[in-house]
Amino acid sequence: MSEVPAYERFECAPGLRLQAHERVSEIHHDNLLRRLDRLEDMMERMERRLWLTVYGVVAVILAQAVQSFLVVTP
């Protein structure tokens, strides 16, 4: 009674389709993660460029303000 009959495993079409679907889903998921990582990297670079532009505009405005004060005072 304690013996469990050993059944021979066999591959069936639905099982193979399920395995193939899981593999394809895993590949899609990996590609999606890779694309998201690249997108995050591009966004970080764009953010750095944006801040550099903002600092440049502020520097130009401050330089013009200082220059206008120097013109007014002898």
CHARMM internal coordinates of N, CA and C (Angstrom, degrees):
IC EDIT
DIST 1 N 1 CA 1.4366
DIST 1 CA 1 C 1.5163
ANGL 1 N 1 CA 1 C 112.13
DIST 1 C 2 N 1.3072
ANGL 1 CA 1 C 2 N 117.48
DIHE 1 N 1 CA 1 C 2 N -28.31
DIST 2 N 2 CA 1.4512
ANGL 1 C 2 N 2 CA 119.48
DIHE 1 CA 1 C 2 N 2 CA -177.48
DIST 2 CA 2 C 1.5255
ANGL 2 N 2 CA 2 C 112.06
DIHE 1 C 2 N 2 CA 2 C -82.00
DIST 2 C 3 N 1.3059
ANGL 2 CA 2 C 3 N 116.62
DIHE 2 N 2 CA 2 C 3 N -10.44
DIST 3 N 3 CA 1.4586
ANGL 2 C 3 N 3 CA 119.43
DIHE 2 CA 2 C 3 N 3 CA 179.85
DIST 3 CA 3 C 1.5298
ANGL 3 N 3 CA 3 C 110.14
DIHE 2 C 3 N 3 CA 3 C -78.00
DIST 3 C 4 N 1.3156
ANGL 3 CA 3 C 4 N 114.73
DIHE 3 N 3 CA 3 C 4 N 131.83
DIST 4 N 4 CA 1.4628
ANGL 3 C 4 N 4 CA 120.65
DIHE 3 CA 3 C 4 N 4 CA 177.29
DIST 4 CA 4 C 1.5127
ANGL 4 N 4 CA 4 C 107.25
DIHE 3 C 4 N 4 CA 4 C -99.76
DIST 4 C 5 N 1.3022
ANGL 4 CA 4 C 5 N 117.92
DIHE 4 N 4 CA 4 C 5 N 125.25
DIST 5 N 5 CA 1.4680
ANGL 4 C 5 N 5 CA 118.05
DIHE 4 CA 4 C 5 N 5 CA -179.17
DIST 5 CA 5 C 1.5247
ANGL 5 N 5 CA 5 C 110.61
DIHE 4 C 5 N 5 CA 5 C -64.50
DIST 5 C 6 N 1.2834
ANGL 5 CA 5 C 6 N 116.03
DIHE 5 N 5 CA 5 C 6 N 134.59
DIST 6 N 6 CA 1.4634
ANGL 5 C 6 N 6 CA 121.71
DIHE 5 CA 5 C 6 N 6 CA -179.59
DIST 6 CA 6 C 1.5170
ANGL 6 N 6 CA 6 C 108.26
DIHE 5 C 6 N 6 CA 6 C -88.97
DIST 6 C 7 N 1.2985
ANGL 6 CA 6 C 7 N 115.29
DIHE 6 N 6 CA 6 C 7 N 112.98
DIST 7 N 7 CA 1.4563
ANGL 6 C 7 N 7 CA 120.30
DIHE 6 CA 6 C 7 N 7 CA 178.64
DIST 7 CA 7 C 1.5112
ANGL 7 N 7 CA 7 C 109.39
DIHE 6 C 7 N 7 CA 7 C -94.12
DIST 7 C 8 N 1.2658
ANGL 7 CA 7 C 8 N 116.02
DIHE 7 N 7 CA 7 C 8 N 142.27
DIST 8 N 8 CA 1.4524
ANGL 7 C 8 N 8 CA 120.93
DIHE 7 CA 7 C 8 N 8 CA 178.21
DIST 8 CA 8 C 1.5255
ANGL 8 N 8 CA 8 C 108.78
DIHE 7 C 8 N 8 CA 8 C -79.84
DIST 8 C 9 N 1.3217
ANGL 8 CA 8 C 9 N 115.46
DIHE 8 N 8 CA 8 C 9 N 130.25
DIST 9 N 9 CA 1.4609
ANGL 8 C 9 N 9 CA 119.66
DIHE 8 CA 8 C 9 N 9 CA 179.99
DIST 9 CA 9 C 1.5177
ANGL 9 N 9 CA 9 C 109.28
DIHE 8 C 9 N 9 CA 9 C -77.13
DIST 9 C 10 N 1.3055
ANGL 9 CA 9 C 10 N 115.59
DIHE 9 N 9 CA 9 C 10 N 143.00
DIST 10 N 10 CA 1.4509
ANGL 9 C 10 N 10 CA 119.81
DIHE 9 CA 9 C 10 N 10 CA 175.93
DIST 10 CA 10 C 1.5250
ANGL 10 N 10 CA 10 C 107.84
DIHE 9 C 10 N 10 CA 10 C -138.94
DIST 10 C 11 N 1.2921
ANGL 10 CA 10 C 11 N 114.20
DIHE 10 N 10 CA 10 C 11 N 155.19
DIST 11 N 11 CA 1.4611
ANGL 10 C 11 N 11 CA 119.89
DIHE 10 CA 10 C 11 N 11 CA -178.74
DIST 11 CA 11 C 1.5197
ANGL 11 N 11 CA 11 C 108.51
DIHE 10 C 11 N 11 CA 11 C -95.50
DIST 11 C 12 N 1.3075
ANGL 11 CA 11 C 12 N 114.43
DIHE 11 N 11 CA 11 C 12 N 134.31
DIST 12 N 12 CA 1.4559
ANGL 11 C 12 N 12 CA 119.06
DIHE 11 CA 11 C 12 N 12 CA 178.93
DIST 12 CA 12 C 1.5285
ANGL 12 N 12 CA 12 C 108.91
DIHE 11 C 12 N 12 CA 12 C -120.49
DIST 12 C 13 N 1.2912
ANGL 12 CA 12 C 13 N 116.97
DIHE 12 N 12 CA 12 C 13 N 161.20
DIST 13 N 13 CA 1.4644
ANGL 12 C 13 N 13 CA 122.08
DIHE 12 CA 12 C 13 N 13 CA -175.51
DIST 13 CA 13 C 1.5275
ANGL 13 N 13 CA 13 C 112.56
DIHE 12 C 13 N 13 CA 13 C -59.40
DIST 13 C 14 N 1.3485
ANGL 13 CA 13 C 14 N 120.40
DIHE 13 N 13 CA 13 C 14 N -45.92
DIST 14 N 14 CA 1.4692
ANGL 13 C 14 N 14 CA 118.59
DIHE 13 CA 13 C 14 N 14 CA 179.71
DIST 14 CA 14 C 1.5293
ANGL 14 N 14 CA 14 C 112.50
DIHE 13 C 14 N 14 CA 14 C -63.24
DIST 14 C 15 N 1.3299
ANGL 14 CA 14 C 15 N 116.07
DIHE 14 N 14 CA 14 C 15 N -37.62
DIST 15 N 15 CA 1.4612
ANGL 14 C 15 N 15 CA 119.36
DIHE 14 CA 14 C 15 N 15 CA 178.12
DIST 15 CA 15 C 1.5178
ANGL 15 N 15 CA 15 C 112.11
DIHE 14 C 15 N 15 CA 15 C -64.94
DIST 15 C 16 N 1.3241
ANGL 15 CA 15 C 16 N 116.32
DIHE 15 N 15 CA 15 C 16 N -41.33
DIST 16 N 16 CA 1.4670
ANGL 15 C 16 N 16 CA 120.51
DIHE 15 CA 15 C 16 N 16 CA 178.67
DIST 16 CA 16 C 1.5274
ANGL 16 N 16 CA 16 C 110.89
DIHE 15 C 16 N 16 CA 16 C -66.16
DIST 16 C 17 N 1.3394
ANGL 16 CA 16 C 17 N 116.39
DIHE 16 N 16 CA 16 C 17 N -39.45
DIST 17 N 17 CA 1.4677
ANGL 16 C 17 N 17 CA 119.46
DIHE 16 CA 16 C 17 N 17 CA 177.74
DIST 17 CA 17 C 1.5089
ANGL 17 N 17 CA 17 C 110.83
DIHE 16 C 17 N 17 CA 17 C -63.62
DIST 17 C 18 N 1.3333
ANGL 17 CA 17 C 18 N 116.77
DIHE 17 N 17 CA 17 C 18 N -39.84
DIST 18 N 18 CA 1.4591
ANGL 17 C 18 N 18 CA 120.70
DIHE 17 CA 17 C 18 N 18 CA 179.27
DIST 18 CA 18 C 1.5234
ANGL 18 N 18 CA 18 C 110.67
DIHE 17 C 18 N 18 CA 18 C -64.84
DIST 18 C 19 N 1.3181
ANGL 18 CA 18 C 19 N 117.32
DIHE 18 N 18 CA 18 C 19 N -42.72
DIST 19 N 19 CA 1.4656
ANGL 18 C 19 N 19 CA 120.61
DIHE 18 CA 18 C 19 N 19 CA 177.93
DIST 19 CA 19 C 1.5259
ANGL 19 N 19 CA 19 C 110.91
DIHE 18 C 19 N 19 CA 19 C -63.29
DIST 19 C 20 N 1.3178
ANGL 19 CA 19 C 20 N 116.62
DIHE 19 N 19 CA 19 C 20 N -42.10
DIST 20 N 20 CA 1.4650
ANGL 19 C 20 N 20 CA 120.10
DIHE 19 CA 19 C 20 N 20 CA 179.40
DIST 20 CA 20 C 1.5284
ANGL 20 N 20 CA 20 C 110.05
DIHE 19 C 20 N 20 CA 20 C -64.62
DIST 20 C 21 N 1.3186
ANGL 20 CA 20 C 21 N 116.81
DIHE 20 N 20 CA 20 C 21 N -41.02
DIST 21 N 21 CA 1.4685
ANGL 20 C 21 N 21 CA 120.44
DIHE 20 CA 20 C 21 N 21 CA 179.17
DIST 21 CA 21 C 1.5303
ANGL 21 N 21 CA 21 C 110.62
DIHE 20 C 21 N 21 CA 21 C -64.59
DIST 21 C 22 N 1.3316
ANGL 21 CA 21 C 22 N 117.50
DIHE 21 N 21 CA 21 C 22 N -41.37
DIST 22 N 22 CA 1.4610
ANGL 21 C 22 N 22 CA 120.45
DIHE 21 CA 21 C 22 N 22 CA 177.71
DIST 22 CA 22 C 1.5205
ANGL 22 N 22 CA 22 C 111.26
DIHE 21 C 22 N 22 CA 22 C -62.62
DIST 22 C 23 N 1.3155
ANGL 22 CA 22 C 23 N 116.59
DIHE 22 N 22 CA 22 C 23 N -40.59
DIST 23 N 23 CA 1.4798
ANGL 22 C 23 N 23 CA 120.60
DIHE 22 CA 22 C 23 N 23 CA 179.55
DIST 23 CA 23 C 1.5267
ANGL 23 N 23 CA 23 C 110.27
DIHE 22 C 23 N 23 CA 23 C -65.89
DIST 23 C 24 N 1.3241
ANGL 23 CA 23 C 24 N 117.55
DIHE 23 N 23 CA 23 C 24 N -44.08
DIST 24 N 24 CA 1.4607
ANGL 23 C 24 N 24 CA 120.97
DIHE 23 CA 23 C 24 N 24 CA 179.35
DIST 24 CA 24 C 1.5322
ANGL 24 N 24 CA 24 C 110.16
DIHE 23 C 24 N 24 CA 24 C -63.96
DIST 24 C 25 N 1.3267
ANGL 24 CA 24 C 25 N 116.72
DIHE 24 N 24 CA 24 C 25 N -40.64
DIST 25 N 25 CA 1.4623
ANGL 24 C 25 N 25 CA 120.35
DIHE 24 CA 24 C 25 N 25 CA 178.07
DIST 25 CA 25 C 1.5224
ANGL 25 N 25 CA 25 C 110.73
DIHE 24 C 25 N 25 CA 25 C -63.40
DIST 25 C 26 N 1.3163
ANGL 25 CA 25 C 26 N 117.24
DIHE 25 N 25 CA 25 C 26 N -39.70
DIST 26 N 26 CA 1.4620
ANGL 25 C 26 N 26 CA 121.15
DIHE 25 CA 25 C 26 N 26 CA 178.25
DIST 26 CA 26 C 1.5331
ANGL 26 N 26 CA 26 C 110.69
DIHE 25 C 26 N 26 CA 26 C -63.97
DIST 26 C 27 N 1.3192
ANGL 26 CA 26 C 27 N 117.03
DIHE 26 N 26 CA 26 C 27 N -41.65
DIST 27 N 27 CA 1.4667
ANGL 26 C 27 N 27 CA 120.96
DIHE 26 CA 26 C 27 N 27 CA 178.79
DIST 27 CA 27 C 1.5255
ANGL 27 N 27 CA 27 C 110.17
DIHE 26 C 27 N 27 CA 27 C -64.31
DIST 27 C 28 N 1.3237
ANGL 27 CA 27 C 28 N 117.27
DIHE 27 N 27 CA 27 C 28 N -43.78
DIST 28 N 28 CA 1.4658
ANGL 27 C 28 N 28 CA 120.57
DIHE 27 CA 27 C 28 N 28 CA 177.82
DIST 28 CA 28 C 1.5281
ANGL 28 N 28 CA 28 C 111.12
DIHE 27 C 28 N 28 CA 28 C -61.64
DIST 28 C 29 N 1.3174
ANGL 28 CA 28 C 29 N 116.01
DIHE 28 N 28 CA 28 C 29 N -42.06
DIST 29 N 29 CA 1.4620
ANGL 28 C 29 N 29 CA 120.38
DIHE 28 CA 28 C 29 N 29 CA -179.78
DIST 29 CA 29 C 1.5307
ANGL 29 N 29 CA 29 C 110.91
DIHE 28 C 29 N 29 CA 29 C -63.77
DIST 29 C 30 N 1.3317
ANGL 29 CA 29 C 30 N 116.63
DIHE 29 N 29 CA 29 C 30 N -44.19
DIST 30 N 30 CA 1.4689
ANGL 29 C 30 N 30 CA 120.19
DIHE 29 CA 29 C 30 N 30 CA 178.47
DIST 30 CA 30 C 1.5262
ANGL 30 N 30 CA 30 C 111.26
DIHE 29 C 30 N 30 CA 30 C -61.94
DIST 30 C 31 N 1.3358
ANGL 30 CA 30 C 31 N 116.63
DIHE 30 N 30 CA 30 C 31 N -42.79
DIST 31 N 31 CA 1.4654
ANGL 30 C 31 N 31 CA 119.88
DIHE 30 CA 30 C 31 N 31 CA 178.57
DIST 31 CA 31 C 1.5168
ANGL 31 N 31 CA 31 C 111.28
DIHE 30 C 31 N 31 CA 31 C -64.66
DIST 31 C 32 N 1.3121
ANGL 31 CA 31 C 32 N 117.27
DIHE 31 N 31 CA 31 C 32 N -38.95
DIST 32 N 32 CA 1.4615
ANGL 31 C 32 N 32 CA 121.03
DIHE 31 CA 31 C 32 N 32 CA 178.22
DIST 32 CA 32 C 1.5251
ANGL 32 N 32 CA 32 C 111.03
DIHE 31 C 32 N 32 CA 32 C -63.41
DIST 32 C 33 N 1.3263
ANGL 32 CA 32 C 33 N 116.97
DIHE 32 N 32 CA 32 C 33 N -42.57
DIST 33 N 33 CA 1.4649
ANGL 32 C 33 N 33 CA 120.23
DIHE 32 CA 32 C 33 N 33 CA 178.10
DIST 33 CA 33 C 1.5268
ANGL 33 N 33 CA 33 C 110.93
DIHE 32 C 33 N 33 CA 33 C -64.13
DIST 33 C 34 N 1.3225
ANGL 33 CA 33 C 34 N 116.42
DIHE 33 N 33 CA 33 C 34 N -40.16
DIST 34 N 34 CA 1.4648
ANGL 33 C 34 N 34 CA 119.92
DIHE 33 CA 33 C 34 N 34 CA 178.77
DIST 34 CA 34 C 1.5292
ANGL 34 N 34 CA 34 C 110.72
DIHE 33 C 34 N 34 CA 34 C -63.25
DIST 34 C 35 N 1.3385
ANGL 34 CA 34 C 35 N 116.53
DIHE 34 N 34 CA 34 C 35 N -42.40
DIST 35 N 35 CA 1.4687
ANGL 34 C 35 N 35 CA 120.36
DIHE 34 CA 34 C 35 N 35 CA 178.47
DIST 35 CA 35 C 1.5158
ANGL 35 N 35 CA 35 C 111.37
DIHE 34 C 35 N 35 CA 35 C -64.96
DIST 35 C 36 N 1.3244
ANGL 35 CA 35 C 36 N 117.25
DIHE 35 N 35 CA 35 C 36 N -40.55
DIST 36 N 36 CA 1.4606
ANGL 35 C 36 N 36 CA 120.32
DIHE 35 CA 35 C 36 N 36 CA 178.62
DIST 36 CA 36 C 1.5272
ANGL 36 N 36 CA 36 C 111.28
DIHE 35 C 36 N 36 CA 36 C -63.68
DIST 36 C 37 N 1.3295
ANGL 36 CA 36 C 37 N 117.15
DIHE 36 N 36 CA 36 C 37 N -39.24
DIST 37 N 37 CA 1.4677
ANGL 36 C 37 N 37 CA 120.35
DIHE 36 CA 36 C 37 N 37 CA 177.22
DIST 37 CA 37 C 1.5265
ANGL 37 N 37 CA 37 C 110.79
DIHE 36 C 37 N 37 CA 37 C -62.60
DIST 37 C 38 N 1.3394
ANGL 37 CA 37 C 38 N 116.49
DIHE 37 N 37 CA 37 C 38 N -43.92
DIST 38 N 38 CA 1.4677
ANGL 37 C 38 N 38 CA 119.27
DIHE 37 CA 37 C 38 N 38 CA 178.12
DIST 38 CA 38 C 1.5145
ANGL 38 N 38 CA 38 C 111.31
DIHE 37 C 38 N 38 CA 38 C -63.75
DIST 38 C 39 N 1.3347
ANGL 38 CA 38 C 39 N 117.13
DIHE 38 N 38 CA 38 C 39 N -39.67
DIST 39 N 39 CA 1.4605
ANGL 38 C 39 N 39 CA 121.19
DIHE 38 CA 38 C 39 N 39 CA 179.15
DIST 39 CA 39 C 1.5254
ANGL 39 N 39 CA 39 C 110.96
DIHE 38 C 39 N 39 CA 39 C -64.18
DIST 39 C 40 N 1.3324
ANGL 39 CA 39 C 40 N 117.28
DIHE 39 N 39 CA 39 C 40 N -41.50
DIST 40 N 40 CA 1.4608
ANGL 39 C 40 N 40 CA 120.61
DIHE 39 CA 39 C 40 N 40 CA 177.52
DIST 40 CA 40 C 1.5242
ANGL 40 N 40 CA 40 C 111.08
DIHE 39 C 40 N 40 CA 40 C -63.12
DIST 40 C 41 N 1.3277
ANGL 40 CA 40 C 41 N 117.64
DIHE 40 N 40 CA 40 C 41 N -40.72
DIST 41 N 41 CA 1.4649
ANGL 40 C 41 N 41 CA 120.73
DIHE 40 CA 40 C 41 N 41 CA 177.63
DIST 41 CA 41 C 1.5244
ANGL 41 N 41 CA 41 C 111.08
DIHE 40 C 41 N 41 CA 41 C -62.11
DIST 41 C 42 N 1.3325
ANGL 41 CA 41 C 42 N 116.70
DIHE 41 N 41 CA 41 C 42 N -43.60
DIST 42 N 42 CA 1.4660
ANGL 41 C 42 N 42 CA 119.88
DIHE 41 CA 41 C 42 N 42 CA 179.48
DIST 42 CA 42 C 1.5225
ANGL 42 N 42 CA 42 C 111.05
DIHE 41 C 42 N 42 CA 42 C -65.22
DIST 42 C 43 N 1.3259
ANGL 42 CA 42 C 43 N 117.04
DIHE 42 N 42 CA 42 C 43 N -38.09
DIST 43 N 43 CA 1.4636
ANGL 42 C 43 N 43 CA 120.17
DIHE 42 CA 42 C 43 N 43 CA 178.85
DIST 43 CA 43 C 1.5245
ANGL 43 N 43 CA 43 C 111.12
DIHE 42 C 43 N 43 CA 43 C -65.69
DIST 43 C 44 N 1.3289
ANGL 43 CA 43 C 44 N 117.45
DIHE 43 N 43 CA 43 C 44 N -39.11
DIST 44 N 44 CA 1.4650
ANGL 43 C 44 N 44 CA 120.40
DIHE 43 CA 43 C 44 N 44 CA 177.37
DIST 44 CA 44 C 1.5285
ANGL 44 N 44 CA 44 C 110.90
DIHE 43 C 44 N 44 CA 44 C -63.17
DIST 44 C 45 N 1.3257
ANGL 44 CA 44 C 45 N 117.28
DIHE 44 N 44 CA 44 C 45 N -42.76
DIST 45 N 45 CA 1.4688
ANGL 44 C 45 N 45 CA 119.95
DIHE 44 CA 44 C 45 N 45 CA 178.27
DIST 45 CA 45 C 1.5206
ANGL 45 N 45 CA 45 C 111.00
DIHE 44 C 45 N 45 CA 45 C -63.78
DIST 45 C 46 N 1.3343
ANGL 45 CA 45 C 46 N 116.56
DIHE 45 N 45 CA 45 C 46 N -41.92
DIST 46 N 46 CA 1.4512
ANGL 45 C 46 N 46 CA 120.30
DIHE 45 CA 45 C 46 N 46 CA 179.49
DIST 46 CA 46 C 1.5276
ANGL 46 N 46 CA 46 C 110.77
DIHE 45 C 46 N 46 CA 46 C -65.40
DIST 46 C 47 N 1.3322
ANGL 46 CA 46 C 47 N 117.71
DIHE 46 N 46 CA 46 C 47 N -37.22
DIST 47 N 47 CA 1.4584
ANGL 46 C 47 N 47 CA 121.11
DIHE 46 CA 46 C 47 N 47 CA 178.02
DIST 47 CA 47 C 1.5293
ANGL 47 N 47 CA 47 C 110.60
DIHE 46 C 47 N 47 CA 47 C -64.50
DIST 47 C 48 N 1.3365
ANGL 47 CA 47 C 48 N 116.23
DIHE 47 N 47 CA 47 C 48 N -41.57
DIST 48 N 48 CA 1.4703
ANGL 47 C 48 N 48 CA 119.17
DIHE 47 CA 47 C 48 N 48 CA 177.23
DIST 48 CA 48 C 1.5294
ANGL 48 N 48 CA 48 C 110.98
DIHE 47 C 48 N 48 CA 48 C -61.49
DIST 48 C 49 N 1.3230
ANGL 48 CA 48 C 49 N 116.80
DIHE 48 N 48 CA 48 C 49 N -42.33
DIST 49 N 49 CA 1.4639
ANGL 48 C 49 N 49 CA 120.16
DIHE 48 CA 48 C 49 N 49 CA 178.74
DIST 49 CA 49 C 1.5183
ANGL 49 N 49 CA 49 C 111.01
DIHE 48 C 49 N 49 CA 49 C -64.64
DIST 49 C 50 N 1.3155
ANGL 49 CA 49 C 50 N 116.61
DIHE 49 N 49 CA 49 C 50 N -39.28
DIST 50 N 50 CA 1.4592
ANGL 49 C 50 N 50 CA 120.46
DIHE 49 CA 49 C 50 N 50 CA 179.07
DIST 50 CA 50 C 1.5228
ANGL 50 N 50 CA 50 C 110.74
DIHE 49 C 50 N 50 CA 50 C -62.83
DIST 50 C 51 N 1.3308
ANGL 50 CA 50 C 51 N 117.48
DIHE 50 N 50 CA 50 C 51 N -46.63
DIST 51 N 51 CA 1.4616
ANGL 50 C 51 N 51 CA 119.80
DIHE 50 CA 50 C 51 N 51 CA 179.03
DIST 51 CA 51 C 1.5290
ANGL 51 N 51 CA 51 C 111.02
DIHE 50 C 51 N 51 CA 51 C -64.13
DIST 51 C 52 N 1.3106
ANGL 51 CA 51 C 52 N 118.12
DIHE 51 N 51 CA 51 C 52 N -37.48
DIST 52 N 52 CA 1.4599
ANGL 51 C 52 N 52 CA 120.67
DIHE 51 CA 51 C 52 N 52 CA 177.23
DIST 52 CA 52 C 1.5258
ANGL 52 N 52 CA 52 C 110.15
DIHE 51 C 52 N 52 CA 52 C -62.49
DIST 52 C 53 N 1.3189
ANGL 52 CA 52 C 53 N 117.38
DIHE 52 N 52 CA 52 C 53 N -40.53
DIST 53 N 53 CA 1.4603
ANGL 52 C 53 N 53 CA 121.53
DIHE 52 CA 52 C 53 N 53 CA 177.08
DIST 53 CA 53 C 1.5170
ANGL 53 N 53 CA 53 C 111.07
DIHE 52 C 53 N 53 CA 53 C -64.84
DIST 53 C 54 N 1.3351
ANGL 53 CA 53 C 54 N 117.28
DIHE 53 N 53 CA 53 C 54 N -43.42
DIST 54 N 54 CA 1.4663
ANGL 53 C 54 N 54 CA 120.73
DIHE 53 CA 53 C 54 N 54 CA 179.20
DIST 54 CA 54 C 1.5250
ANGL 54 N 54 CA 54 C 110.16
DIHE 53 C 54 N 54 CA 54 C -61.43
DIST 54 C 55 N 1.3282
ANGL 54 CA 54 C 55 N 116.62
DIHE 54 N 54 CA 54 C 55 N -46.63
DIST 55 N 55 CA 1.4662
ANGL 54 C 55 N 55 CA 119.40
DIHE 54 CA 54 C 55 N 55 CA 178.87
DIST 55 CA 55 C 1.5271
ANGL 55 N 55 CA 55 C 111.22
DIHE 54 C 55 N 55 CA 55 C -62.28
DIST 55 C 56 N 1.3314
ANGL 55 CA 55 C 56 N 117.52
DIHE 55 N 55 CA 55 C 56 N -37.36
DIST 56 N 56 CA 1.4634
ANGL 55 C 56 N 56 CA 120.67
DIHE 55 CA 55 C 56 N 56 CA 178.07
DIST 56 CA 56 C 1.5159
ANGL 56 N 56 CA 56 C 111.59
DIHE 55 C 56 N 56 CA 56 C -64.30
DIST 56 C 57 N 1.3258
ANGL 56 CA 56 C 57 N 117.28
DIHE 56 N 56 CA 56 C 57 N -42.90
DIST 57 N 57 CA 1.4730
ANGL 56 C 57 N 57 CA 120.49
DIHE 56 CA 56 C 57 N 57 CA 179.29
DIST 57 CA 57 C 1.5169
ANGL 57 N 57 CA 57 C 110.02
DIHE 56 C 57 N 57 CA 57 C -64.93
DIST 57 C 58 N 1.3196
ANGL 57 CA 57 C 58 N 117.68
DIHE 57 N 57 CA 57 C 58 N -43.23
DIST 58 N 58 CA 1.4717
ANGL 57 C 58 N 58 CA 120.77
DIHE 57 CA 57 C 58 N 58 CA 178.45
DIST 58 CA 58 C 1.5179
ANGL 58 N 58 CA 58 C 110.40
DIHE 57 C 58 N 58 CA 58 C -62.76
DIST 58 C 59 N 1.3147
ANGL 58 CA 58 C 59 N 117.57
DIHE 58 N 58 CA 58 C 59 N -40.20
DIST 59 N 59 CA 1.4718
ANGL 58 C 59 N 59 CA 120.67
DIHE 58 CA 58 C 59 N 59 CA 179.03
DIST 59 CA 59 C 1.5252
ANGL 59 N 59 CA 59 C 110.58
DIHE 58 C 59 N 59 CA 59 C -63.52
DIST 59 C 60 N 1.3292
ANGL 59 CA 59 C 60 N 117.69
DIHE 59 N 59 CA 59 C 60 N -40.92
DIST 60 N 60 CA 1.4690
ANGL 59 C 60 N 60 CA 120.45
DIHE 59 CA 59 C 60 N 60 CA 178.89
DIST 60 CA 60 C 1.5222
ANGL 60 N 60 CA 60 C 110.39
DIHE 59 C 60 N 60 CA 60 C -64.96
DIST 60 C 61 N 1.3268
ANGL 60 CA 60 C 61 N 117.24
DIHE 60 N 60 CA 60 C 61 N -42.96
DIST 61 N 61 CA 1.4699
ANGL 60 C 61 N 61 CA 120.26
DIHE 60 CA 60 C 61 N 61 CA 179.65
DIST 61 CA 61 C 1.5185
ANGL 61 N 61 CA 61 C 110.32
DIHE 60 C 61 N 61 CA 61 C -63.99
DIST 61 C 62 N 1.3151
ANGL 61 CA 61 C 62 N 117.79
DIHE 61 N 61 CA 61 C 62 N -43.72
DIST 62 N 62 CA 1.4658
ANGL 61 C 62 N 62 CA 120.53
DIHE 61 CA 61 C 62 N 62 CA 178.21
DIST 62 CA 62 C 1.5227
ANGL 62 N 62 CA 62 C 111.18
DIHE 61 C 62 N 62 CA 62 C -65.19
DIST 62 C 63 N 1.3159
ANGL 62 CA 62 C 63 N 117.59
DIHE 62 N 62 CA 62 C 63 N -38.64
DIST 63 N 63 CA 1.4637
ANGL 62 C 63 N 63 CA 120.12
DIHE 62 CA 62 C 63 N 63 CA 178.71
DIST 63 CA 63 C 1.5239
ANGL 63 N 63 CA 63 C 110.46
DIHE 62 C 63 N 63 CA 63 C -64.60
DIST 63 C 64 N 1.3264
ANGL 63 CA 63 C 64 N 118.16
DIHE 63 N 63 CA 63 C 64 N -40.03
DIST 64 N 64 CA 1.4615
ANGL 63 C 64 N 64 CA 120.57
DIHE 63 CA 63 C 64 N 64 CA 177.49
DIST 64 CA 64 C 1.5218
ANGL 64 N 64 CA 64 C 110.87
DIHE 63 C 64 N 64 CA 64 C -66.81
DIST 64 C 65 N 1.3307
ANGL 64 CA 64 C 65 N 117.96
DIHE 64 N 64 CA 64 C 65 N -37.16
DIST 65 N 65 CA 1.4696
ANGL 64 C 65 N 65 CA 120.80
DIHE 64 CA 64 C 65 N 65 CA 177.88
DIST 65 CA 65 C 1.5202
ANGL 65 N 65 CA 65 C 110.48
DIHE 64 C 65 N 65 CA 65 C -65.06
DIST 65 C 66 N 1.3210
ANGL 65 CA 65 C 66 N 116.98
DIHE 65 N 65 CA 65 C 66 N -45.36
DIST 66 N 66 CA 1.4696
ANGL 65 C 66 N 66 CA 120.22
DIHE 65 CA 65 C 66 N 66 CA 178.84
DIST 66 CA 66 C 1.5207
ANGL 66 N 66 CA 66 C 109.88
DIHE 65 C 66 N 66 CA 66 C -63.94
DIST 66 C 67 N 1.3085
ANGL 66 CA 66 C 67 N 117.10
DIHE 66 N 66 CA 66 C 67 N -40.25
DIST 67 N 67 CA 1.4608
ANGL 66 C 67 N 67 CA 120.46
DIHE 66 CA 66 C 67 N 67 CA 179.68
DIST 67 CA 67 C 1.5359
ANGL 67 N 67 CA 67 C 110.55
DIHE 66 C 67 N 67 CA 67 C -64.93
DIST 67 C 68 N 1.3249
ANGL 67 CA 67 C 68 N 118.79
DIHE 67 N 67 CA 67 C 68 N -38.52
DIST 68 N 68 CA 1.4647
ANGL 67 C 68 N 68 CA 120.38
DIHE 67 CA 67 C 68 N 68 CA 178.83
DIST 68 CA 68 C 1.5245
ANGL 68 N 68 CA 68 C 110.27
DIHE 67 C 68 N 68 CA 68 C -68.35
DIST 68 C 69 N 1.3517
ANGL 68 CA 68 C 69 N 118.37
DIHE 68 N 68 CA 68 C 69 N -33.60
DIST 69 N 69 CA 1.4635
ANGL 68 C 69 N 69 CA 119.64
DIHE 68 CA 68 C 69 N 69 CA 175.78
DIST 69 CA 69 C 1.5251
ANGL 69 N 69 CA 69 C 111.23
DIHE 68 C 69 N 69 CA 69 C -68.56
DIST 69 C 70 N 1.3165
ANGL 69 CA 69 C 70 N 117.15
DIHE 69 N 69 CA 69 C 70 N -35.83
DIST 70 N 70 CA 1.4652
ANGL 69 C 70 N 70 CA 119.86
DIHE 69 CA 69 C 70 N 70 CA 179.61
DIST 70 CA 70 C 1.5250
ANGL 70 N 70 CA 70 C 111.01
DIHE 69 C 70 N 70 CA 70 C -70.30
DIST 70 C 71 N 1.2994
ANGL 70 CA 70 C 71 N 118.84
DIHE 70 N 70 CA 70 C 71 N -29.93
DIST 71 N 71 CA 1.4613
ANGL 70 C 71 N 71 CA 121.90
DIHE 70 CA 70 C 71 N 71 CA 179.34
DIST 71 CA 71 C 1.5277
ANGL 71 N 71 CA 71 C 108.85
DIHE 70 C 71 N 71 CA 71 C -73.23
DIST 71 C 72 N 1.3231
ANGL 71 CA 71 C 72 N 118.39
DIHE 71 N 71 CA 71 C 72 N -37.42
DIST 72 N 72 CA 1.4766
ANGL 71 C 72 N 72 CA 122.65
DIHE 71 CA 71 C 72 N 72 CA -177.05
DIST 72 CA 72 C 1.5126
ANGL 72 N 72 CA 72 C 109.54
DIHE 71 C 72 N 72 CA 72 C -71.54
DIST 72 C 73 N 1.3098
ANGL 72 CA 72 C 73 N 118.68
DIHE 72 N 72 CA 72 C 73 N -45.43
DIST 73 N 73 CA 1.4676
ANGL 72 C 73 N 73 CA 121.60
DIHE 72 CA 72 C 73 N 73 CA -178.54
DIST 73 CA 73 C 1.5213
ANGL 73 N 73 CA 73 C 109.67
DIHE 72 C 73 N 73 CA 73 C -86.76
DIST 73 C 74 N 1.3224
ANGL 73 CA 73 C 74 N 115.09
DIHE 73 N 73 CA 73 C 74 N 132.24
DIST 74 N 74 CA 1.4742
ANGL 73 C 74 N 74 CA 118.73
DIHE 73 CA 73 C 74 N 74 CA -178.31
DIST 74 CA 74 C 1.5005
ANGL 74 N 74 CA 74 C 113.64
DIHE 73 C 74 N 74 CA 74 C -73.79
END
COOR INIT
IC SEED 1 N 1 CA 1 C
IC BUILD
